[in-house]
Amino acid sequence: MSIASDLFAFLMLDTHKYKSSHNKITSPLFPVLACWGLGYVVATLFFAVVEMSIDTIILSYCQDAEEHQGTAHYAPPLLIETFDEQNEVQRIAQRRI
């Protein structure tokens, strides 16, 4: 993700507009590195938010299942099916051992 922003910054600075006149950039190294750093920070924060939301959903499911003796009542059907499939895979794996 951050490399894409880095490549975009380099290609933008490589145009005719930044090679001549008073907008001339002698070396695109610093602006490209700054774009890479900013892109890296944004991508890291985005993925941290996604990870935290996934963890929150899983913990909410576990709390719901714990309060209702192993059966989640408030979880969406797709989430219940997904965890039931995982439980089935674990049961099959345990039988083979």
SERO-4910 file (N, C-alpha, C, O; in steps of 0.05 Angstrom, whole numbers):
BEGIN
 pado doro    nc1    nc2    nc3   cac1   cac2   cac3    cc1    cc2    cc3    oc1    oc2    oc3
  Met    A     17    -24      0      0      0      0     18     25      0     13     44    -15
  Ser    A     37     25     17     54     49     19     72     51     -6     80     73    -14
  Ile    A     79     29    -18     96     29    -42     80     41    -65     91     55    -83
  Ala    A     54     36    -66     37     48    -87     37     79    -85     39     92   -105
  Ser    A     35     89    -61     36    118    -58     63    129    -65     66    151    -75
  Asp    A     84    113    -59    111    121    -66    115    122    -96    126    141   -106
  Leu    A    105    102   -110    107    102   -139     91    125   -151    100    138   -170
  Phe    A     67    130   -141     51    152   -151     65    179   -147     65    196   -165
  Ala    A     77    183   -124     92    208   -119    115    211   -138    120    233   -148
  Phe    A    130    190   -143    152    191   -162    143    198   -190    155    215   -203
  Leu    A    122    184   -199    112    189   -226    101    217   -228    104    230   -249
  Met    A     88    228   -208     78    255   -208    101    275   -210    100    295   -224
  Leu    A    122    270   -194    145    289   -194    162    286   -219    179    303   -224
  Asp    A    158    265   -235    174    261   -259    162    274   -283    173    272   -305
  Thr    A    139    288   -280    126    302   -302    142    327   -310    159    336   -295
  His    A    135    338   -333    148    362   -343    144    386   -325    161    403   -323
  Lys    A    121    387   -311    115    410   -294    136    413   -272    142    436   -264
  Tyr    A    146    391   -261    166    393   -239    195    391   -248    213    390   -231
  Lys    A    199    390   -274    227    389   -284    237    416   -294    261    419   -300
  Ser    A    219    435   -297    227    461   -308    213    483   -293    196    478   -275
  Ser    A    220    507   -299    210    532   -288    215    534   -258    234    522   -247
  His    A    199    550   -244    204    555   -215    194    532   -197    200    532   -174
  Asn    A    180    512   -208    171    489   -193    192    466   -194    186    444   -185
  Lys    A    215    472   -204    235    450   -209    244    437   -183    249    450   -163
  Ile    A    244    410   -184    253    394   -162    279    381   -170    279    366   -190
  Thr    A    300    386   -156    326    375   -164    328    345   -158    339    330   -174
  Ser    A    317    337   -135    318    309   -128    291    301   -116    283    313    -96
  Pro    A    278    281   -127    252    273   -116    254    255    -92    234    244    -82
  Leu    A    278    250    -82    283    231    -61    267    238    -35    253    221    -25
  Phe    A    270    262    -25    257    270      0    226    269     -3    213    258     14
  Pro    A    214    281    -24    185    280    -26    175    251    -29    154    245    -18
  Val    A    189    235    -44    181    207    -47    183    192    -21    165    177    -14
  Leu    A    204    196     -6    206    183     21    185    193     40    174    178     56
  Ala    A    178    219     39    157    230     56    130    217     48    114    211     66
  Cys    A    125    213     23    100    200     14     99    171     23     78    161     31
  Trp    A    122    158     21    124    130     30    118    128     60    102    111     69
  Gly    A    130    146     76    125    145    105     96    151    112     84    138    129
  Leu    A     84    171     99     56    177    103     38    154     95     19    148    109
  Gly    A     44    142     72     28    119     63     30     96     82     11     82     86
  Tyr    A     54     91     93     58     69    112     42     74    137     29     55    147
  Val    A     42     98    147     27    105    172     -3    101    167    -16     90    184
  Val    A    -13    111    145    -41    109    139    -49     80    136    -70     71    147
  Ala    A    -33     64    122    -40     35    118    -39     20    145    -56      4    150
  Thr    A    -19     26    161    -17     13    187    -41     20    205    -53      2    218
  Leu    A    -49     45    205    -73     53    221    -98     40    211   -115     32    226
  Phe    A   -101     39    184   -125     27    172   -127     -2    180   -148    -12    189
  Phe    A   -105    -17    178   -106    -46    184   -109    -50    214   -120    -71    222
  Ala    A   -100    -32    231   -104    -34    260   -133    -31    266   -144    -46    284
  Val    A   -147    -13    253   -176     -9    257   -191    -34    248   -210    -43    262
  Val    A   -184    -45    225   -197    -69    216   -193    -93    235   -211   -107    241
  Glu    A   -168    -96    244   -162   -118    263   -178   -114    289   -188   -134    300
  Met    A   -180    -90    299   -195    -86    324   -224    -91    320   -237   -102    338
  Ser    A   -236    -84    297   -264    -89    293   -269   -119    291   -290   -129    300
  Ile    A   -251   -134    278   -255   -163    277   -253   -175    304   -269   -193    311
  Asp    A   -234   -167    320   -232   -177    348   -257   -170    364   -266   -187    380
  Thr    A   -268   -147    360   -292   -139    375   -316   -156    367   -331   -164    384
  Ile    A   -318   -162    342   -340   -180    333   -337   -208    344   -357   -219    353
  Ile    A   -313   -218    344   -309   -245    355   -314   -246    385   -326   -265    395
  Leu    A   -304   -226    399   -309   -225    428   -338   -222    435   -348   -233    454
  Ser    A   -353   -206    419   -382   -203    423   -396   -229    419   -414   -236    434
  Tyr    A   -388   -244    399   -400   -270    394   -395   -289    417   -413   -303    426
  Cys    A   -370   -289    426   -363   -307    449   -378   -300    474   -388   -317    488
  Gln    A   -381   -274    479   -397   -265    503   -426   -273    500   -438   -282    520
  Asp    A   -437   -270    477   -465   -278    472   -469   -308    476   -488   -317    488
  Ala    A   -450   -323    465   -452   -353    468   -449   -361    497   -462   -379    506
  Glu    A   -431   -347    511   -427   -354    539   -451   -348    556   -458   -363    575
  Glu    A   -465   -326    551   -488   -318    566   -513   -336    561   -531   -337    577
  His    A   -513   -349    538   -536   -365    530   -528   -395    528   -539   -409    510
  Gln    A   -511   -404    545   -503   -432    548   -493   -444    522   -502   -466    514
  Gly    A   -476   -431    508   -463   -441    484   -476   -435    458   -466   -442    437
  Thr    A   -499   -423    458   -513   -416    434   -517   -386    432   -530   -374    449
  Ala    A   -506   -374    412   -508   -345    408   -536   -338    398   -545   -349    378
  His    A   -549   -319    412   -577   -312    404   -577   -286    387   -595   -283    371
  Tyr    A   -558   -268    391   -559   -242    378   -540   -240    354   -540   -219    341
  Ala    A   -525   -261    349   -506   -260    326   -521   -264    300   -541   -277    299
  Pro    A   -511   -252    278   -523   -256    252   -520   -285    243   -501   -299    251
  Pro    A   -539   -295    227   -538   -323    219   -512   -331    205   -502   -353    209
  Leu    A   -501   -314    189   -476   -320    174   -453   -324    194   -436   -342    189
  Leu    A   -452   -308    215   -430   -311    235   -434   -337    250   -414   -351    256
  Ile    A   -459   -344    257   -464   -369    271   -456   -393    253   -443   -412    263
  Glu    A   -463   -392    227   -456   -414    209   -425   -416    207   -415   -439    206
  Thr    A   -411   -394    206   -382   -395    203   -370   -408    227   -352   -425    224
  Phe    A   -378   -401    251   -367   -413    275   -375   -442    278   -360   -458    288
  Asp    A   -399   -449    269   -408   -477    270   -391   -494    252   -384   -517    258
  Glu    A   -384   -483    228   -367   -498    209   -339   -502    221   -328   -523    218
  Gln    A   -329   -482    235   -303   -485    248   -304   -506    270   -285   -521    272
  Asn    A   -325   -506    285   -328   -526    306   -329   -554    294   -318   -573    305
  Glu    A   -343   -557    271   -345   -583    258   -318   -592    248   -311   -616    251
  Val    A   -302   -575    237   -275   -581    229   -258   -590    252   -242   -609    250
  Gln    A   -260   -576    275   -245   -584    299   -254   -611    309   -237   -627    318
  Arg    A   -280   -617    309   -290   -643    317   -279   -665    300   -271   -686    310
  Ile    A   -278   -661    274   -268   -681    255   -238   -686    260   -228   -708    260
  Ala    A   -223   -664    264   -195   -666    269   -189   -681    295   -170   -696    297
  Gln    A   -206   -677    315   -202   -690    341   -208   -720    339   -196   -736    353
  Arg    A   -227   -727    322   -234   -756    319   -211   -771    305   -207   -794    311
  Arg    A   -196   -758    288   -174   -771    273   -150   -776    291   -134   -794    286
  Ile    A   -148   -761    312   -124   -763    330   -126   -786    348   -108   -791    364
***
